[in-house]
Amino acid sequence: MARHLPNWIDGYMTYMADTEPPVAYFLWTAIGTIAGALQRRVYMPWGHQKIYPNMFIFLMGRSGLGKGVAMGPALDMFKDTGLPAAPDAVTIPELIRVIEGSENVFENPNTGLMETHSSLTVYARELAVLLGQKDIKKLAHLTDWYDSHDSWKNSTKTQGKEELIGVCLNILGAAAPDWLPSILPVEAIGGGFTSRIIFVLENTKGKIVPTPRYDDKLRRLKDELTADLSYIATHYRGEFNFTPQAKEAYIAYYIKQEEDINQGIWPVKDASFEGYANRRALHLRKMSMIMAAARGSEGEVSLQDFELSIRILSNTEANMGRLFGAVGRGYHAESLEKVMTYILQFKQTTRSKIIRAYHKDVDSETMKIIEATMLQMKFVSIEYAGGDAHYTLNENWDG
């Protein structure tokens, strides 16, 4: 069995070229899909550690930009290969069982030993469904699983002791930025969880395509992409290492980045991404393995792979700095508390009444984000009429 395409990422970009979503969505969908196919079967030795290619990639943008359109075909191909994937709506106990059910073994060609791994990819077209409403416990578990521990143990009253061997969790998700305040607690911004995420933020469609084509050529390309993804999943295993040229370039990059950080120069100009900046080199090592696998290398990471990873990541980082600034108003916990207290008192009210009462604390844009948060909390029902929003306290509210 041989691969059909010279580069899987290029093939997916061609397959999606006649659709409307931003190009960056196709690109990062392809990167996340290859990461999922590689599983924990490949790694880069790094001192006392092994770096695995799993990633957390979040496509961010307003509704209608085509985040789901960009992800959908890749998910179909991924499922066609038989690779383990998890549903969007899954609780922590369920996710533990799914990860446990993905356990498999392979022979490491570098050691000749059989190794056990529990690799899983989540395609979350709606991150709010996957992550829940400021679910700190779930975020803590996801953060822990990102680090691909050899053994992960958990004790619960109902399930007893649970152990996952060789965890390798890969997430490709999507959300609108205005949902982040209802998904992430304040303490998660800039911390361990978000520092592990590549946020792919776009504002406009890539192009306007009134009548997208889908012909025999694209059908053949889909078959080739699916076959090559299956090849990557079954044939790639063992060590990936930088070539001498690539290693030299990485060392130069790393020293320069650390010098810049010490001088207060960050790759993303937002204090919320300082934690991310400290993990940036890790992201690049993972991406370099993925770029190498995409072009058909089964162990050698070239200078071109590393340089391409830097270009892609730098282009993406140019937009990342706007992400939390755009939703920062959503973290006005005091304002949210005032609004909820007012509604609890009167049971029914309107947006205009609340703004008149708290005009020093909230404006119309802030209220829209607060409304989204209250809906996610199932605190109120909202009807829009006469140019105003009418809130009714939910009878079942027990917060």
N, C-alpha and C positions, 0 to 999 in steps of 0.2 A: 504494500500500500504506500502510495506517495502523495504528497500534497499537490493540490491543483493550482494554488495561487502563490505568487512570490511574496505577498505580504497581506496578512489577514486584515489589518487595519485599513490599508488602502482599498481592499476589496469591499469592506463594509461601507466605506465612504462612497465608493462608486455605486453600490447597491442603493444607498439612500440619497444620492445626488439630486434626484428629481422630486424631492419632497421639501416641505417648507421650514422645518425646524432649523435653528442656528447650527452651523457646521460644528461648533464646539460640542453640541449635544451628541452628534454622531461619533465624534472622535473619542469622547470620554466613555460613551457606551461601549465602543469597541475595546477600549483599554480595560474597562471593568469586566467585560465578557471574557477576554483572554485570561485575566487574573483569576476568574472563577474556574476556567477550564484547566489552568495549571495546578490549581488546588495546592495542597501542601507537598506535592510530589517533587517540586523543585525548590531550591533555596540558594542563597548566597552566604557562604561562610563569612563571618565578620567578628573577628576576635573570639570571645567566648560565646558568641551568639550565632544564630542562623536567621537570616532575613528571608521571610516568605513573601510571595507576590500579592497577597490579599490586600484589598484597598476598600476604603469607604468613600464613595463618590456620590455627591448629591448634586443633581441638576436643579438649578434654581432659576425661577422666572415667573412672570405673571401667567395666569391661566390663558390658554390658547396659543402659547408659543410652540407647542408640539413636543413637550417632554416625553409624554407617553408614546407619541409617534416614533420618536427616536429610539426608545427602549424596546418597543413591542417586537419588531422583527428579530432582534438579538435574543430576546427571551424565548421566542418560538424556536430559534435555532438551538439555543441552549437546552431546551426541553427535549428536542428531537435527538440530541446526543445521549440522552439518559442521565445527564449529570444531575446531582441532587440540588434542588432549589426549594426555597421555603415560600409559603404564601405570605401576603402582606399582613393580614390580620392574624397575629400569632402572639400568645402570651408567653411569658418567660418559661413556665413549665412545659408548654407545647414546643417552644423553640429548643429547649434542652433535649426533648425527646426526638425532635427532627435531626438535630446535630448528632445525637447518639445513633440514630438510625442510618446516618450517612457513613458510619465507620467502615473503613476499608483497609486493605493492606497492599503494599507494593514492594518490589525488590529494588533497593538502592544500588545502582550500578557502581557507585564509588566505594561502597563498603561491602557489598555482597550480602547485606543483611535485609531481612524482611522488616518493614516499618509500618506501623499502624497510624492512620490519620482519620480525623473526622472533619472533612471539608464541606462547607456549605455556602451557597450563594443565595442572597435575597435580592430579588427585583421588586422594589417597593415604589410603585407608581404614585402612591400617596404616602409620604413619610409620616403624616399625621396618624395614619392608620397603624403603621409599624411602631412608631415611637410612643404613641399615646399622648396623654395630657400631662406634661411635666412629670413623667414617670421616672423619678431619680433612680429607682432600683433597676429598671430595665436599662437605662443609660449606663449605669455602672457595670452591668453584665456585658453589654455590647463593647464597652471600653476595654474590659478585661479580655474578652475573646479576640479583639483585634490583635492583641499581642501574641497570639498563637502559642500559648503555653503547651509544653509537652503533656502536662496533666492538669486538668481543672476539676476541682472538687467543690461540692456544694452540699449542705445539710439543711433539710427542711423537716418540719413536724410531720407532714403528710407523706412525703416521698422518701424520707430517710436520707441516707448518704448517696450522692450521685457523683459519678466520675466520668469525665470526657477525656479521651485520649487523643492527643495530637490535634487540638482544635485549630481550625483555619476558617474564619468567617469573612466573607466577602459581601459587600453591600453596594448595590447600585440603586439609588433612590431619587425621588423628585418631589419638589414642593414649591409653592409660591412663597416668596420672602415674607409676606404679611402673615403667614401662618406660623413663622418661627416663634413669636412671643408666646403662642399657646402651646407649642411643642416643648421648647427648651426652657428650663428654669434659669434664672439670672446667673447662678453659680456655674452653669455649664458653659457659658459663653467665655471663650478664651482658655478654658480649662482642658482637662484630659480628653474629654470626648471630642470637642470641636477641633482640637489640635491634630486629631487623627483623620480629619475629613478634608477632601478636596471639594470645595464649593465652586461649581461651574455656573456663574451668574451671567445671564444674558437678558437683554431688554427688548429685542426686536427679532422678528422672524428672519431666517437666512435669505429667503426669497419668497415670491408670490407664485404659487403653482395652482392655477384654477382647475386644471385637469391632469393630475399626475398619471404618468404612464406606468404600465406593468405588462411587459411583454415576455416572449420566450427567452430572450437574452437575460433578463433579470431573474426569471425562474431558474435558469441554468446556473446563474451566479449564486443564487440562494443555496442550491444543492451543493455547489462547490464550497461555499462558506461553511455550511453545516458539516460536510465531510472533513474539511480541514480542521474545524473546531474539535471534532471527534478525534482526529489524529493527534492534535495537541494534547487532548485530555488523556490519551492512552499511551503515547510514545515518549512524552517529555518527562524526565525524572532525573533526580540527582543534582549535582552542583552546577551553578552558573557563576562564572568569575569574570571580572574585568580583564581585558587584554592589557598588556603593559602600557600602551598609549592611553587607554581609557582610564586606567588607575592613576596615571600621572595627571590627567586632566581633572579627575575627581579630587585628588589631593589639593591641587591648586585652587579648585572651586571651593573646597571646604575651608581651607585656610582663609581665603578672601571673605567668605561669608561670615566666619567667626570674627574676623577683624572688623567687618562692617557692623555686626551686631554690637560689638563692644563700643563702637562709636555712635550707637543709636540709629544705625541705618538698617531698616528692616525690609525684607522682600515684599511685605504687604504693609502699607502705611496706615495701620490701624492697631491701636494697642490691644484690641481683642484678638489679634493674630500673633502675639508674641510667643505663645505656647506652640502655635503652628510653625513658626519660624525655627524653633529649636528642633522640630521634627522634620524639617524640610529635606535634609540630607537623606533621611530614611525613606521619604516619599520618592526621592529621585532614584535611590537604589532599587526600590520595588519597580518603578517605572522602567528602569533600564533593563531589568530582566524581562519585562513584558514586551518591550520594543524588540529585544533580541528574539524572543519566541515568535513574535508576529512575523518577522522576516524569515523564519525558518532555522535560526540557530538553536542548537540543542545543548548549549552550555557556555558559549563564548559571548560576552557582552563587549561590543566594540565601542570605539570612540564615537562613531556615528550614533549608536544607540543612546549613549549618555548625552551627547549634544542635543539630540532630538528631544530627549526627555526634558532637558533644561528649557528648550524653546517652548515646548508645549506648556510646561508648568508656569513659566514666566508670563506667557500670554494670558493664561487663566488667572494668575494672581493680579493682573492689571485691573480686573473687575471685582475681585474678592473683597477689596477694601471698602466697597460701597455696601456690602451686604448688611452688616450689623448697624451701620449708620442709618440705613433706610428704615430699619425696624426698631431702632433704639427707643423710640417713644413708647413701644409696647411694653417696656420694662418699668413703667411708672406704677409700681406696686401700690403706692399710696393712693394714686388716682383711681385705680381699679377698686381698691377697698372702699373708697368714698362712694363710688357709683353703686357698688353692690349693696352697701349699707342703705343708701337712699332707696333702692328698689325693694330691699327687704322691708323697709318702713312703709312704703306706699303700695307695694304689690304690683301696681300698674303705673307706668309713667311714659314719658317720651324723651327722645334725644334732646330736643330743644329745651325742655324743662331742666334737664341735667346740666346742659351747657350754661344756661342762665344761672343755675345754682353754683356751678363750679368753674366759671369761665376763666378763673386764674390758674386752674390746674389742668383743664382739658380744652382741646379745640375739636373741630369737626373731624379732622384726620385721625387724631388720637382716639376719638370715640368709635371710629370704624374698626380700629384694631381691638379696642376693648370689647366691642360687640362680638367680633370673631372669637375672642377668648371666652366670653360668657356663653356663647353657643356651644363651644367645645366642652365647657364645664357642665353643659345642660342646666345652667342656672336660670336662663330665661328662654322664652320664645319671642320672636321678633316679627312684626309685620310692618311693611313699608307702605305708607299711604299719605297723600297730601303733602309730599315732599318732606316727610318726617319719619322717624323710626319709632314704633310703639312697642314698649317692652312689657311683657307679662311674666311675673315670677312663676317658675314651674312649681306645681303643687308638690311634686316628689323631691324637691330640693332638700337635701339632708346635710349640706356642708356646714 
